[in-house]
Amino acid sequence: MAKKTTKQTKTLAQKEIAKAKKELANAKKKFLAAEKKVAGFIKKHPAKAAAAAAGIAAAVGSAIAAGLTLKKKAKKKR
């Protein structure tokens, strides 16, 4: 396989950067659409949204607590 010249490498890098920018723009559009859907759901179903948020908060809190507990146990073994 032949070595690529600096110019070829720069051209390839520019193409990849352009591709990444397009992908990022597409991801932003999808995120904004999802955000609008969530906002609409919250307005239509505030109780369900609150319950879901509480469940997520409990899960995240449990995960953090479990991680801290494991960290403390690891320190005690040293």
Buried (B, 14 or more C-beta within 10 A) or exposed (E): EEEEEEEEEEEEEEEEEEEEEEEEEEEEEEEEEEEEEEEEEBEEEEEEBEEEEEEEEEEEEEEEEEEEEEEEEEEEEE
